[in-house]
C-alpha cells in the first residue's frame, strides 16, 4: 500500500510520513453497522489511488468491506506485475 501511495503521490511524501499518517487514521464505530472515518493529510491520496470516496460523514460496514477489497485487489495487482 505504501508503494502505491508513494507512486500515486509522485513521491511527494516520505514512506515514514505515509506510514505515520496511515497509523493515525481511524474508523469509529457509532452504532450497529455505522462508522465514521477520521480523515487526515493522506486521505485524499488514498481516495485517488484506490478510487475511494471518504467525503461521506457515515459509512456502513458493507462500504468499508468494499473499500478494503478494492485496496486488496490494487495491492495484489501491483505485486503480480
Residue pairs with C-beta under 8 A, 6 or more apart in sequence:
1 22
1 71
1 75
2 15
2 18
2 19
2 22
3 78
4 49
4 50
4 74
4 75
4 78
5 13
5 18
5 42
5 45
5 46
5 49
6 13
6 15
6 18
8 45
8 48
8 49
9 45
9 49
13 21
13 42
13 45
17 42
18 42
18 45
21 40
21 41
21 42
22 42
24 40
25 37
25 38
25 39
25 40
25 42
25 43
26 37
26 38
27 35
27 36
27 37
27 38
27 59
27 64
28 35
28 36
28 38
29 35
30 36
30 58
33 60
33 61
33 62
34 58
34 59
34 60
35 58
35 59
35 60
35 61
35 64
36 57
36 58
36 59
37 43
37 54
37 59
39 54
43 54
46 52
46 54
47 53
47 54
49 74
50 67
50 70
50 71
50 74
51 70
52 67
52 70
52 71
